[in-house]
């Protein structure tokens, strides 16, 4: 049973964090900021996550291609 739980946790860690933990942290931070902003204001704040992904994705691709050269 412990092995199955450990495998389940390892799957989710690899799925969320993957190869670049900074992207996982950035998305988590963007979700937290979006949640906090949605509690403060009635304005739509969904764009915060979109903007974060638009910034994090090219940065992650750049870092991945830079290390392979």
N, C-alpha and C positions, 0 to 999 in steps of 0.2 A: 504494500500500500504506500509506503514512504517513497519507493522508487517511482511509482506512478505520479504522486504529487510533485516530486522533484522534476520529473520529465514535463509535467504540465506547466510548472513554473518556468522551466528552462525554455519551453516553447514560447510562452508569452513574453519573456525577457528578450529572446531573440527576435520575435515579431515586432515588438514595440521599439526596442533600442536598435537592433540590427547591427550594421557595421559602423554606424556613426551615431554615437550617443548624444552628440550635440544637437542633431536634428530632433531626436526624441525629446530632449530637454526643451528645445525651442518650441515644439508643438505643444508640449505640456504647459509651458509658460503662456503661450498664445491662448490656449483654452482657458487658463486661469484668469488672464486679463479680460477675455471676452465675457466670462461669467461675472466677474466683478463689475465690469462696465454695464452689463445688462441689468444688474441689480440697482445701479445708481441712476441710470437714465432710461427713458422709454424709447430713445432713438435706436434704430437698428445697428447692431454692432457685429454682425456676422462677418463683415469685411475684414475684421482683425485677423481671423484665422486664414483667410484667403491671402492677405498681404504677407503674413508670416511664412506661409508655404511658398509664395512667390519669391521671397527673399532667401529662404533656407534651401530650397531645391537647387538653384544654380550654384550656391555656395558649396553644397555637398558634392555636386558633380565636379566642380572645379577641384576640390580637395581630393576626390577619388582619382581623377585623371592626373593630377600633379604627382601623386605618390607612385603611379605606375610607370612613369617615364624613367 
